Amino acid sequence: ACYGVAKMLSEPKADFKIFFGDKSLLLPAMPYSDLENLRSGACDDITRYGLYSLRAYGLPVARDFTPHWANRSSGHTWSALVLDSGKSVPFNFPIEKWYPYLGNYKWSGRLESKVYRQTSTINPGSHAQLRGPIPYLPEFFNNRRIIDVTEKYVDVASISIPFDSSNISVAD
């Protein structure tokens, strides 16, 4: 159902021109009424348009993003169909422009570092919620409505690194 609706909704955006990386237009997040008329923008803009459209049809679609690829200086935003099992099926919107199927969201050679999901509710475990906004961090870390979904995309592991503070002196 998601594929069929996404394909139908993609037709008016088939010629959408993407500006990414240092060529991004850096437009602020816009309401659907503005996105509907937009003919060019970042992957985040077209993803939001698709997200709002698909949700209007009752499809459980999320906005996932990586702020930076592990091997590139830019990031990407895409849609993810969220299944009852908790599994996510990622895809780019418009559906026919880059990949004509669900399940693929990145260009060949891109490697994920961290993947986050925009949520509608405040994440009590978010950095911003626990510590408040911090001006020297990248702006997305100050968003209380993101969760880390890296494990839905790549294998992850927790590691511990011992820290010996006896060699550190703090100047007054």
C-alpha positions in Angstrom: 0.0 0.0 0.0 2.8 2.4 0.9 4.5 1.8 -2.4 1.4 2.4 -4.5 0.4 5.6 -2.6 4.0 6.9 -2.6 4.3 6.3 -6.4 1.0 8.1 -7.0 2.0 11.1 -4.8 5.5 11.2 -6.4 4.2 12.0 -9.9 3.8 15.8 -9.3 7.3 15.9 -7.8 9.1 13.8 -10.5 11.1 16.8 -11.6 12.0 18.1 -8.1 15.6 19.4 -8.2 17.7 18.4 -5.2 20.4 20.7 -3.8 22.5 18.9 -1.3 25.7 19.4 0.7 27.3 22.8 0.3 24.8 23.6 -2.5 21.8 23.2 -0.2 19.4 26.1 -0.2 19.2 26.0 3.6 15.5 26.6 3.7 13.7 26.4 7.0 11.2 23.7 7.7 8.0 24.6 5.9 4.4 23.7 6.2 2.8 21.4 3.7 1.1 24.2 1.7 4.6 25.7 0.9 6.2 22.3 0.2 3.4 21.4 -2.2 4.5 24.3 -4.5 8.2 23.8 -4.0 10.0 22.7 -7.2 13.6 22.5 -5.7 15.1 22.1 -2.3 17.0 19.7 -0.1 16.3 16.0 0.5 14.8 17.1 3.8 12.2 19.3 2.0 11.0 16.5 -0.4 11.0 14.0 2.4 8.8 16.2 4.6 6.4 16.6 1.6 6.2 12.9 1.2 5.9 12.3 4.9 2.9 14.7 5.3 1.3 13.2 2.2 1.7 9.6 3.1 0.5 10.2 6.7 -2.6 11.9 5.3 -3.4 8.4 3.8 -2.9 6.9 7.2 0.5 5.3 6.5 2.9 5.1 9.5 5.9 6.8 7.9 8.8 8.4 9.8 11.5 10.9 8.9 14.9 9.4 9.4 18.3 11.1 8.8 22.0 10.9 9.1 23.6 14.2 9.9 26.8 13.0 8.1 27.7 9.9 6.2 30.7 8.1 7.7 32.6 8.6 4.4 31.1 11.9 3.1 30.9 15.4 4.4 27.1 15.7 4.0 24.1 13.9 5.4 20.7 12.7 4.0 17.1 12.6 5.0 14.6 9.9 3.9 11.3 8.3 4.7 10.9 5.0 6.6 7.7 2.9 6.7 7.3 1.7 10.3 5.9 -1.8 10.5 4.0 -3.2 13.5 7.0 -5.4 14.2 9.1 -2.3 14.8 11.1 -2.9 11.6 11.6 0.1 9.3 11.6 0.0 5.5 13.5 3.1 4.3 12.9 4.8 1.0 13.5 8.0 -0.9 10.6 10.2 -2.0 9.7 10.8 -4.8 9.6 7.0 -5.2 10.5 6.8 -9.0 13.2 9.5 -9.1 16.0 7.6 -7.5 14.9 4.1 -6.7 11.6 2.6 -7.9 11.1 0.5 -4.8 10.9 0.6 -1.0 14.0 -0.6 0.9 16.7 1.7 -0.5 17.4 5.2 0.6 21.1 5.9 -0.2 23.4 6.1 -3.1 26.0 3.5 -3.6 29.1 4.0 -1.5 27.5 5.9 1.3 28.1 4.5 4.8 25.9 5.3 7.8 27.5 6.7 11.0 24.5 7.5 13.2 20.9 7.5 12.1 18.2 9.5 13.9 14.4 9.6 13.7 12.3 12.8 14.1 9.5 12.1 16.6 6.4 14.1 17.4 6.9 13.7 21.2 9.7 14.7 23.4 12.3 12.0 23.9 13.0 12.0 27.7 16.4 10.5 27.0 17.5 13.0 24.4 20.6 15.0 25.0 18.7 18.3 24.9 16.1 17.0 27.4 18.7 15.7 29.8 21.2 18.6 29.6 19.3 21.5 27.9 20.4 23.2 24.7 24.1 23.6 24.3 25.2 26.3 21.7 28.5 24.7 20.7 26.9 21.3 19.6 25.5 20.8 16.2 21.9 22.1 16.1 20.2 18.7 15.7 21.5 17.6 19.1 19.5 20.4 20.7 16.3 18.8 19.3 14.3 17.2 22.1 12.3 15.2 19.5 14.8 12.9 18.0 15.7 9.3 18.8 18.7 7.2 17.8 17.6 4.5 15.4 21.1 3.5 14.1 20.4 -0.2 15.1 17.6 -0.3 12.5 20.1 0.3 9.8 23.5 -1.2 10.8 25.0 -3.5 13.4 25.8 -1.6 16.6 27.8 -2.4 19.7 28.3 -0.8 23.1 31.9 -0.4 24.2 33.5 0.8 27.5 36.7 2.7 27.5 38.5 2.9 30.8 39.4 6.5 31.8 42.2 7.2 34.3 41.7 10.7 35.7 44.8 10.6 37.8 47.0 12.0 35.0 44.8 15.1 34.5 45.3 18.3 36.3 42.6 21.1 36.3 43.8 24.7 36.4 41.7 27.0 38.6 
